[in-house]
């Protein structure tokens, strides 16, 4: 399991989120490491769940 904060959409206060990775970047890294993305659930602009399996 990988847990990290990431951006899922545009932010309203960039200073709070400017160092967070974009969800697409994290998803690409998971795929590049051999995982298959099963689902992505966006909860808020900085909270979400990426479900991946080998």
mmCIF file as Biopython writes it, N, C-alpha, C and O atoms, coordinates in Angstrom:
data_model
#
loop_
_atom_site.group_PDB
_atom_site.id
_atom_site.type_symbol
_atom_site.label_atom_id
_atom_site.label_alt_id
_atom_site.label_comp_id
_atom_site.label_asym_id
_atom_site.label_entity_id
_atom_site.label_seq_id
_atom_site.pdbx_PDB_ins_code
_atom_site.Cartn_x
_atom_site.Cartn_y
_atom_site.Cartn_z
_atom_site.occupancy
_atom_site.B_iso_or_equiv
_atom_site.auth_seq_id
_atom_site.auth_asym_id
_atom_site.pdbx_PDB_model_num
ATOM 1   N N  . UNK A ? 1  ? 0.841   -1.172 0.000   1.0 0.0 1  A 1 
ATOM 2   C CA . UNK A ? 1  ? 0.000   0.000  0.000   1.0 0.0 1  A 1 
ATOM 3   C C  . UNK A ? 1  ? 0.890   1.240  0.000   1.0 0.0 1  A 1 
ATOM 4   O O  . UNK A ? 1  ? 1.891   1.306  0.714   1.0 0.0 1  A 1 
ATOM 5   N N  . UNK A ? 2  ? 0.510   2.203  -0.801  1.0 0.0 2  A 1 
ATOM 6   C CA . UNK A ? 2  ? 1.221   3.474  -0.853  1.0 0.0 2  A 1 
ATOM 7   C C  . UNK A ? 2  ? 0.256   4.557  -0.399  1.0 0.0 2  A 1 
ATOM 8   O O  . UNK A ? 2  ? -0.868  4.642  -0.896  1.0 0.0 2  A 1 
ATOM 9   N N  . UNK A ? 3  ? 0.685   5.373  0.529   1.0 0.0 3  A 1 
ATOM 10  C CA . UNK A ? 3  ? -0.172  6.452  1.022   1.0 0.0 3  A 1 
ATOM 11  C C  . UNK A ? 3  ? 0.591   7.756  0.906   1.0 0.0 3  A 1 
ATOM 12  O O  . UNK A ? 3  ? 1.724   7.864  1.373   1.0 0.0 3  A 1 
ATOM 13  N N  . UNK A ? 4  ? -0.029  8.744  0.285   1.0 0.0 4  A 1 
ATOM 14  C CA . UNK A ? 4  ? 0.595   10.048 0.150   1.0 0.0 4  A 1 
ATOM 15  C C  . UNK A ? 4  ? -0.482  11.052 -0.221  1.0 0.0 4  A 1 
ATOM 16  O O  . UNK A ? 4  ? -1.515  10.685 -0.781  1.0 0.0 4  A 1 
ATOM 17  N N  . UNK A ? 5  ? -0.245  12.304 0.088   1.0 0.0 5  A 1 
ATOM 18  C CA . UNK A ? 5  ? -1.146  13.352 -0.375  1.0 0.0 5  A 1 
ATOM 19  C C  . UNK A ? 5  ? -0.777  13.693 -1.807  1.0 0.0 5  A 1 
ATOM 20  O O  . UNK A ? 5  ? 0.394   13.654 -2.184  1.0 0.0 5  A 1 
ATOM 21  N N  . UNK A ? 6  ? -1.773  14.023 -2.591  1.0 0.0 6  A 1 
ATOM 22  C CA . UNK A ? 6  ? -1.537  14.408 -3.981  1.0 0.0 6  A 1 
ATOM 23  C C  . UNK A ? 6  ? -2.666  15.305 -4.438  1.0 0.0 6  A 1 
ATOM 24  O O  . UNK A ? 6  ? -3.730  15.346 -3.822  1.0 0.0 6  A 1 
ATOM 25  N N  . UNK A ? 7  ? -2.432  16.014 -5.510  1.0 0.0 7  A 1 
ATOM 26  C CA . UNK A ? 7  ? -3.452  16.905 -6.073  1.0 0.0 7  A 1 
ATOM 27  C C  . UNK A ? 7  ? -4.348  16.122 -7.013  1.0 0.0 7  A 1 
ATOM 28  O O  . UNK A ? 7  ? -3.861  15.388 -7.873  1.0 0.0 7  A 1 
ATOM 29  N N  . UNK A ? 8  ? -5.657  16.274 -6.854  1.0 0.0 8  A 1 
ATOM 30  C CA . UNK A ? 8  ? -6.613  15.643 -7.748  1.0 0.0 8  A 1 
ATOM 31  C C  . UNK A ? 8  ? -7.308  16.660 -8.643  1.0 0.0 8  A 1 
ATOM 32  O O  . UNK A ? 8  ? -8.035  16.273 -9.558  1.0 0.0 8  A 1 
ATOM 33  N N  . UNK A ? 9  ? -7.105  17.926 -8.405  1.0 0.0 9  A 1 
ATOM 34  C CA . UNK A ? 9  ? -7.761  18.945 -9.212  1.0 0.0 9  A 1 
ATOM 35  C C  . UNK A ? 9  ? -7.201  20.307 -8.900  1.0 0.0 9  A 1 
ATOM 36  O O  . UNK A ? 9  ? -6.244  20.433 -8.136  1.0 0.0 9  A 1 
ATOM 37  N N  . UNK A ? 10 ? -7.797  21.339 -9.494  1.0 0.0 10 A 1 
ATOM 38  C CA . UNK A ? 10 ? -7.314  22.695 -9.249  1.0 0.0 10 A 1 
ATOM 39  C C  . UNK A ? 10 ? -7.429  23.049 -7.763  1.0 0.0 10 A 1 
ATOM 40  O O  . UNK A ? 10 ? -8.352  22.611 -7.077  1.0 0.0 10 A 1 
ATOM 41  N N  . UNK A ? 11 ? -6.504  23.826 -7.296  1.0 0.0 11 A 1 
ATOM 42  C CA . UNK A ? 11 ? -6.510  24.199 -5.876  1.0 0.0 11 A 1 
ATOM 43  C C  . UNK A ? 11 ? -6.924  25.656 -5.716  1.0 0.0 11 A 1 
ATOM 44  O O  . UNK A ? 11 ? -6.683  26.491 -6.588  1.0 0.0 11 A 1 
ATOM 45  N N  . UNK A ? 12 ? -7.547  25.935 -4.594  1.0 0.0 12 A 1 
ATOM 46  C CA . UNK A ? 12 ? -7.993  27.293 -4.348  1.0 0.0 12 A 1 
ATOM 47  C C  . UNK A ? 12 ? -6.929  28.118 -3.645  1.0 0.0 12 A 1 
ATOM 48  O O  . UNK A ? 12 ? -6.909  29.340 -3.787  1.0 0.0 12 A 1 
ATOM 49  N N  . UNK A ? 13 ? -6.050  27.483 -2.898  1.0 0.0 13 A 1 
ATOM 50  C CA . UNK A ? 13 ? -4.961  28.199 -2.236  1.0 0.0 13 A 1 
ATOM 51  C C  . UNK A ? 13 ? -3.648  27.492 -2.572  1.0 0.0 13 A 1 
ATOM 52  O O  . UNK A ? 13 ? -3.203  26.620 -1.826  1.0 0.0 13 A 1 
ATOM 53  N N  . UNK A ? 14 ? -3.031  27.866 -3.686  1.0 0.0 14 A 1 
ATOM 54  C CA . UNK A ? 14 ? -1.844  27.169 -4.181  1.0 0.0 14 A 1 
ATOM 55  C C  . UNK A ? 14 ? -0.709  27.040 -3.171  1.0 0.0 14 A 1 
ATOM 56  O O  . UNK A ? 14 ? 0.024   26.052 -3.212  1.0 0.0 14 A 1 
ATOM 57  N N  . UNK A ? 15 ? -0.541  27.992 -2.278  1.0 0.0 15 A 1 
ATOM 58  C CA . UNK A ? 15 ? 0.581   27.920 -1.357  1.0 0.0 15 A 1 
ATOM 59  C C  . UNK A ? 15 ? 0.511   26.679 -0.469  1.0 0.0 15 A 1 
ATOM 60  O O  . UNK A ? 15 ? 1.549   26.148 -0.076  1.0 0.0 15 A 1 
ATOM 61  N N  . UNK A ? 16 ? -0.692  26.212 -0.148  1.0 0.0 16 A 1 
ATOM 62  C CA . UNK A ? 16 ? -0.839  25.028 0.685   1.0 0.0 16 A 1 
ATOM 63  C C  . UNK A ? 16 ? -0.518  23.745 -0.070  1.0 0.0 16 A 1 
ATOM 64  O O  . UNK A ? 16 ? -0.104  22.760 0.542   1.0 0.0 16 A 1 
ATOM 65  N N  . UNK A ? 17 ? -0.698  23.738 -1.367  1.0 0.0 17 A 1 
ATOM 66  C CA . UNK A ? 17 ? -0.589  22.507 -2.138  1.0 0.0 17 A 1 
ATOM 67  C C  . UNK A ? 17 ? 0.505   22.531 -3.196  1.0 0.0 17 A 1 
ATOM 68  O O  . UNK A ? 17 ? 0.623   21.582 -3.970  1.0 0.0 17 A 1 
ATOM 69  N N  . UNK A ? 18 ? 1.301   23.583 -3.251  1.0 0.0 18 A 1 
ATOM 70  C CA . UNK A ? 18 ? 2.236   23.718 -4.363  1.0 0.0 18 A 1 
ATOM 71  C C  . UNK A ? 18 ? 3.282   22.606 -4.422  1.0 0.0 18 A 1 
ATOM 72  O O  . UNK A ? 18 ? 3.854   22.369 -5.485  1.0 0.0 18 A 1 
ATOM 73  N N  . UNK A ? 19 ? 3.546   21.921 -3.313  1.0 0.0 19 A 1 
ATOM 74  C CA . UNK A ? 19 ? 4.545   20.855 -3.332  1.0 0.0 19 A 1 
ATOM 75  C C  . UNK A ? 19 ? 3.944   19.464 -3.516  1.0 0.0 19 A 1 
ATOM 76  O O  . UNK A ? 19 ? 4.681   18.480 -3.567  1.0 0.0 19 A 1 
ATOM 77  N N  . UNK A ? 20 ? 2.621   19.367 -3.618  1.0 0.0 20 A 1 
ATOM 78  C CA . UNK A ? 20 ? 1.998   18.058 -3.798  1.0 0.0 20 A 1 
ATOM 79  C C  . UNK A ? 20 ? 2.101   17.603 -5.244  1.0 0.0 20 A 1 
ATOM 80  O O  . UNK A ? 20 ? 1.997   18.406 -6.171  1.0 0.0 20 A 1 
ATOM 81  N N  . UNK A ? 21 ? 2.304   16.312 -5.421  1.0 0.0 21 A 1 
ATOM 82  C CA . UNK A ? 21 ? 2.333   15.733 -6.766  1.0 0.0 21 A 1 
ATOM 83  C C  . UNK A ? 21 ? 0.922   15.667 -7.330  1.0 0.0 21 A 1 
ATOM 84  O O  . UNK A ? 21 ? -0.051  15.563 -6.582  1.0 0.0 21 A 1 
ATOM 85  N N  . UNK A ? 22 ? 0.816   15.725 -8.642  1.0 0.0 22 A 1 
ATOM 86  C CA . UNK A ? 22 ? -0.467  15.545 -9.308  1.0 0.0 22 A 1 
ATOM 87  C C  . UNK A ? 22 ? -0.833  14.070 -9.271  1.0 0.0 22 A 1 
ATOM 88  O O  . UNK A ? 22 ? 0.041   13.207 -9.350  1.0 0.0 22 A 1 
ATOM 89  N N  . UNK A ? 23 ? -2.111  13.783 -9.151  1.0 0.0 23 A 1 
ATOM 90  C CA . UNK A ? 23 ? -2.600  12.413 -9.129  1.0 0.0 23 A 1 
ATOM 91  C C  . UNK A ? 23 ? -2.122  11.651 -10.355 1.0 0.0 23 A 1 
ATOM 92  O O  . UNK A ? 23 ? -1.763  10.478 -10.253 1.0 0.0 23 A 1 
ATOM 93  N N  . UNK A ? 24 ? -2.114  12.302 -11.508 1.0 0.0 24 A 1 
ATOM 94  C CA . UNK A ? 24 ? -1.683  11.631 -12.731 1.0 0.0 24 A 1 
ATOM 95  C C  . UNK A ? 24 ? -0.226  11.172 -12.636 1.0 0.0 24 A 1 
ATOM 96  O O  . UNK A ? 24 ? 0.122   10.111 -13.155 1.0 0.0 24 A 1 
ATOM 97  N N  . UNK A ? 25 ? 0.617   11.956 -11.984 1.0 0.0 25 A 1 
ATOM 98  C CA . UNK A ? 25 ? 2.021   11.594 -11.817 1.0 0.0 25 A 1 
ATOM 99  C C  . UNK A ? 25 ? 2.149   10.348 -10.952 1.0 0.0 25 A 1 
ATOM 100 O O  . UNK A ? 25 ? 2.897   9.430  -11.291 1.0 0.0 25 A 1 
ATOM 101 N N  . UNK A ? 26 ? 1.422   10.310 -9.835  1.0 0.0 26 A 1 
ATOM 102 C CA . UNK A ? 26 ? 1.455   9.155  -8.949  1.0 0.0 26 A 1 
ATOM 103 C C  . UNK A ? 26 ? 0.898   7.932  -9.669  1.0 0.0 26 A 1 
ATOM 104 O O  . UNK A ? 26 ? 1.467   6.845  -9.565  1.0 0.0 26 A 1 
ATOM 105 N N  . UNK A ? 27 ? -0.193  8.091  -10.390 1.0 0.0 27 A 1 
ATOM 106 C CA . UNK A ? 27 ? -0.791  6.978  -11.129 1.0 0.0 27 A 1 
ATOM 107 C C  . UNK A ? 27 ? 0.201   6.441  -12.165 1.0 0.0 27 A 1 
ATOM 108 O O  . UNK A ? 27 ? 0.348   5.227  -12.305 1.0 0.0 27 A 1 
ATOM 109 N N  . UNK A ? 28 ? 0.876   7.327  -12.887 1.0 0.0 28 A 1 
ATOM 110 C CA . UNK A ? 28 ? 1.879   6.899  -13.876 1.0 0.0 28 A 1 
ATOM 111 C C  . UNK A ? 28 ? 3.014   6.122  -13.218 1.0 0.0 28 A 1 
ATOM 112 O O  . UNK A ? 28 ? 3.472   5.116  -13.761 1.0 0.0 28 A 1 
ATOM 113 N N  . UNK A ? 29 ? 3.468   6.578  -12.060 1.0 0.0 29 A 1 
ATOM 114 C CA . UNK A ? 29 ? 4.539   5.883  -11.345 1.0 0.0 29 A 1 
ATOM 115 C C  . UNK A ? 29 ? 4.099   4.484  -10.912 1.0 0.0 29 A 1 
ATOM 116 O O  . UNK A ? 29 ? 4.879   3.534  -10.992 1.0 0.0 29 A 1 
ATOM 117 N N  . UNK A ? 30 ? 2.870   4.359  -10.460 1.0 0.0 30 A 1 
ATOM 118 C CA . UNK A ? 30 ? 2.362   3.041  -10.079 1.0 0.0 30 A 1 
ATOM 119 C C  . UNK A ? 30 ? 2.309   2.100  -11.283 1.0 0.0 30 A 1 
ATOM 120 O O  . UNK A ? 30 ? 2.710   0.940  -11.185 1.0 0.0 30 A 1 
ATOM 121 N N  . UNK A ? 31 ? 1.817   2.598  -12.411 1.0 0.0 31 A 1 
ATOM 122 C CA . UNK A ? 31 ? 1.749   1.789  -13.632 1.0 0.0 31 A 1 
ATOM 123 C C  . UNK A ? 31 ? 3.154   1.420  -14.104 1.0 0.0 31 A 1 
ATOM 124 O O  . UNK A ? 31 ? 3.404   0.275  -14.481 1.0 0.0 31 A 1 
ATOM 125 N N  . UNK A ? 32 ? 4.073   2.392  -14.084 1.0 0.0 32 A 1 
ATOM 126 C CA . UNK A ? 32 ? 5.452   2.130  -14.501 1.0 0.0 32 A 1 
ATOM 127 C C  . UNK A ? 32 ? 6.137   1.084  -13.623 1.0 0.0 32 A 1 
ATOM 128 O O  . UNK A ? 32 ? 7.066   0.411  -14.068 1.0 0.0 32 A 1 
ATOM 129 N N  . UNK A ? 33 ? 5.676   0.948  -12.371 1.0 0.0 33 A 1 
ATOM 130 C CA . UNK A ? 33 ? 6.279   -0.039 -11.474 1.0 0.0 33 A 1 
ATOM 131 C C  . UNK A ? 33 ? 5.635   -1.410 -11.612 1.0 0.0 33 A 1 
ATOM 132 O O  . UNK A ? 33 ? 5.983   -2.338 -10.881 1.0 0.0 33 A 1 
ATOM 133 N N  . UNK A ? 34 ? 4.695   -1.543 -12.547 1.0 0.0 34 A 1 
ATOM 134 C CA . UNK A ? 34 ? 4.114   -2.847 -12.828 1.0 0.0 34 A 1 
ATOM 135 C C  . UNK A ? 34 ? 2.734   -3.076 -12.239 1.0 0.0 34 A 1 
ATOM 136 O O  . UNK A ? 34 ? 2.194   -4.176 -12.353 1.0 0.0 34 A 1 
ATOM 137 N N  . UNK A ? 35 ? 2.154   -2.070 -11.617 1.0 0.0 35 A 1 
ATOM 138 C CA . UNK A ? 35 ? 0.818   -2.220 -11.047 1.0 0.0 35 A 1 
ATOM 139 C C  . UNK A ? 35 ? -0.247  -1.875 -12.080 1.0 0.0 35 A 1 
ATOM 140 O O  . UNK A ? 35 ? 0.014   -1.139 -13.032 1.0 0.0 35 A 1 
ATOM 141 N N  . UNK A ? 36 ? -1.437  -2.407 -11.888 1.0 0.0 36 A 1 
ATOM 142 C CA . UNK A ? 36 ? -2.581  -2.107 -12.742 1.0 0.0 36 A 1 
ATOM 143 C C  . UNK A ? 36 ? -3.562  -1.287 -11.923 1.0 0.0 36 A 1 
ATOM 144 O O  . UNK A ? 36 ? -3.980  -1.708 -10.844 1.0 0.0 36 A 1 
ATOM 145 N N  . UNK A ? 37 ? -3.932  -0.114 -12.433 1.0 0.0 37 A 1 
ATOM 146 C CA . UNK A ? 37 ? -4.890  0.735  -11.731 1.0 0.0 37 A 1 
ATOM 147 C C  . UNK A ? 37 ? -6.279  0.130  -11.856 1.0 0.0 37 A 1 
ATOM 148 O O  . UNK A ? 37 ? -6.743  -0.170 -12.956 1.0 0.0 37 A 1 
ATOM 149 N N  . UNK A ? 38 ? -6.933  -0.044 -10.717 1.0 0.0 38 A 1 
ATOM 150 C CA . UNK A ? 38 ? -8.278  -0.609 -10.696 1.0 0.0 38 A 1 
ATOM 151 C C  . UNK A ? 38 ? -9.342  0.479  -10.568 1.0 0.0 38 A 1 
ATOM 152 O O  . UNK A ? 38 ? -10.419 0.376  -11.154 1.0 0.0 38 A 1 
ATOM 153 N N  . UNK A ? 39 ? -9.028  1.528  -9.792  1.0 0.0 39 A 1 
ATOM 154 C CA . UNK A ? 39 ? -10.011 2.594  -9.572  1.0 0.0 39 A 1 
ATOM 155 C C  . UNK A ? 39 ? -9.313  3.819  -9.003  1.0 0.0 39 A 1 
ATOM 156 O O  . UNK A ? 39 ? -8.282  3.704  -8.339  1.0 0.0 39 A 1 
ATOM 157 N N  . UNK A ? 40 ? -9.872  4.981  -9.262  1.0 0.0 40 A 1 
ATOM 158 C CA . UNK A ? 40 ? -9.419  6.232  -8.663  1.0 0.0 40 A 1 
ATOM 159 C C  . UNK A ? 40 ? -10.661 6.934  -8.136  1.0 0.0 40 A 1 
ATOM 160 O O  . UNK A ? 40 ? -11.588 7.220  -8.894  1.0 0.0 40 A 1 
ATOM 161 N N  . UNK A ? 41 ? -10.678 7.210  -6.836  1.0 0.0 41 A 1 
ATOM 162 C CA . UNK A ? 41 ? -11.809 7.899  -6.224  1.0 0.0 41 A 1 
ATOM 163 C C  . UNK A ? 41 ? -11.334 9.239  -5.694  1.0 0.0 41 A 1 
ATOM 164 O O  . UNK A ? 41 ? -10.479 9.300  -4.810  1.0 0.0 41 A 1 
ATOM 165 N N  . UNK A ? 42 ? -11.887 10.303 -6.231  1.0 0.0 42 A 1 
ATOM 166 C CA . UNK A ? 42 ? -11.539 11.649 -5.802  1.0 0.0 42 A 1 
ATOM 167 C C  . UNK A ? 42 ? -12.512 12.062 -4.709  1.0 0.0 42 A 1 
ATOM 168 O O  . UNK A ? 42 ? -13.727 12.064 -4.912  1.0 0.0 42 A 1 
ATOM 169 N N  . UNK A ? 43 ? -11.966 12.412 -3.544  1.0 0.0 43 A 1 
ATOM 170 C CA . UNK A ? 43 ? -12.797 12.817 -2.416  1.0 0.0 43 A 1 
ATOM 171 C C  . UNK A ? 43 ? -12.817 14.337 -2.309  1.0 0.0 43 A 1 
ATOM 172 O O  . UNK A ? 43 ? -13.893 14.934 -2.255  1.0 0.0 43 A 1 
ATOM 173 N N  . UNK A ? 44 ? -11.651 14.974 -2.276  1.0 0.0 44 A 1 
ATOM 174 C CA . UNK A ? 44 ? -11.520 16.423 -2.347  1.0 0.0 44 A 1 
ATOM 175 C C  . UNK A ? 44 ? -10.343 16.707 -3.262  1.0 0.0 44 A 1 
ATOM 176 O O  . UNK A ? 44 ? -9.763  15.782 -3.831  1.0 0.0 44 A 1 
ATOM 177 N N  . UNK A ? 45 ? -9.980  17.989 -3.414  1.0 0.0 45 A 1 
ATOM 178 C CA . UNK A ? 45 ? -8.886  18.323 -4.336  1.0 0.0 45 A 1 
ATOM 179 C C  . UNK A ? 45 ? -7.528  17.803 -3.876  1.0 0.0 45 A 1 
ATOM 180 O O  . UNK A ? 45 ? -6.605  17.724 -4.687  1.0 0.0 45 A 1 
ATOM 181 N N  . UNK A ? 46 ? -7.377  17.449 -2.607  1.0 0.0 46 A 1 
ATOM 182 C CA . UNK A ? 46 ? -6.105  16.896 -2.157  1.0 0.0 46 A 1 
ATOM 183 C C  . UNK A ? 46 ? -6.250  15.539 -1.469  1.0 0.0 46 A 1 
ATOM 184 O O  . UNK A ? 46 ? -5.282  15.018 -0.915  1.0 0.0 46 A 1 
ATOM 185 N N  . UNK A ? 47 ? -7.431  14.976 -1.500  1.0 0.0 47 A 1 
ATOM 186 C CA . UNK A ? 47 ? -7.656  13.672 -0.875  1.0 0.0 47 A 1 
ATOM 187 C C  . UNK A ? 47 ? -8.350  12.762 -1.878  1.0 0.0 47 A 1 
ATOM 188 O O  . UNK A ? 47 ? -9.347  13.135 -2.497  1.0 0.0 47 A 1 
ATOM 189 N N  . UNK A ? 48 ? -7.812  11.582 -2.023  1.0 0.0 48 A 1 
ATOM 190 C CA . UNK A ? 48 ? -8.404  10.616 -2.905  1.0 0.0 48 A 1 
ATOM 191 C C  . UNK A ? 48 ? -7.784  9.255  -2.691  1.0 0.0 48 A 1 
ATOM 192 O O  . UNK A ? 48 ? -6.866  9.103  -1.885  1.0 0.0 48 A 1 
ATOM 193 N N  . UNK A ? 49 ? -8.274  8.280  -3.398  1.0 0.0 49 A 1 
ATOM 194 C CA . UNK A ? 49 ? -7.806  6.914  -3.262  1.0 0.0 49 A 1 
ATOM 195 C C  . UNK A ? 49 ? -7.483  6.384  -4.650  1.0 0.0 49 A 1 
ATOM 196 O O  . UNK A ? 49 ? -8.296  6.483  -5.569  1.0 0.0 49 A 1 
ATOM 197 N N  . UNK A ? 50 ? -6.300  5.827  -4.792  1.0 0.0 50 A 1 
ATOM 198 C CA . UNK A ? 50 ? -5.933  5.113  -6.012  1.0 0.0 50 A 1 
ATOM 199 C C  . UNK A ? 50 ? -5.828  3.645  -5.633  1.0 0.0 50 A 1 
ATOM 200 O O  . UNK A ? 50 ? -5.043  3.290  -4.754  1.0 0.0 50 A 1 
ATOM 201 N N  . UNK A ? 51 ? -6.596  2.797  -6.272  1.0 0.0 51 A 1 
ATOM 202 C CA . UNK A ? 51 ? -6.544  1.368  -6.004  1.0 0.0 51 A 1 
ATOM 203 C C  . UNK A ? 51 ? -5.815  0.704  -7.158  1.0 0.0 51 A 1 
ATOM 204 O O  . UNK A ? 51 ? -6.198  0.833  -8.321  1.0 0.0 51 A 1 
ATOM 205 N N  . UNK A ? 52 ? -4.744  -0.015 -6.801  1.0 0.0 52 A 1 
ATOM 206 C CA . UNK A ? 52 ? -3.925  -0.670 -7.805  1.0 0.0 52 A 1 
ATOM 207 C C  . UNK A ? 52 ? -3.586  -2.076 -7.334  1.0 0.0 52 A 1 
ATOM 208 O O  . UNK A ? 52 ? -3.563  -2.346 -6.133  1.0 0.0 52 A 1 
ATOM 209 N N  . UNK A ? 53 ? -3.325  -2.968 -8.276  1.0 0.0 53 A 1 
ATOM 210 C CA . UNK A ? 53 ? -2.978  -4.340 -7.960  1.0 0.0 53 A 1 
ATOM 211 C C  . UNK A ? 53 ? -1.877  -4.812 -8.892  1.0 0.0 53 A 1 
ATOM 212 O O  . UNK A ? 53 ? -1.646  -4.225 -9.950  1.0 0.0 53 A 1 
ATOM 213 N N  . UNK A ? 54 ? -1.207  -5.869 -8.490  1.0 0.0 54 A 1 
ATOM 214 C CA . UNK A ? 54 ? -0.155  -6.447 -9.349  1.0 0.0 54 A 1 
ATOM 215 C C  . UNK A ? 54 ? -0.747  -7.388 -10.343 1.0 0.0 54 A 1 
ATOM 216 O O  . UNK A ? 54 ? -0.023  -7.970 -11.149 1.0 0.0 54 A 1 
#
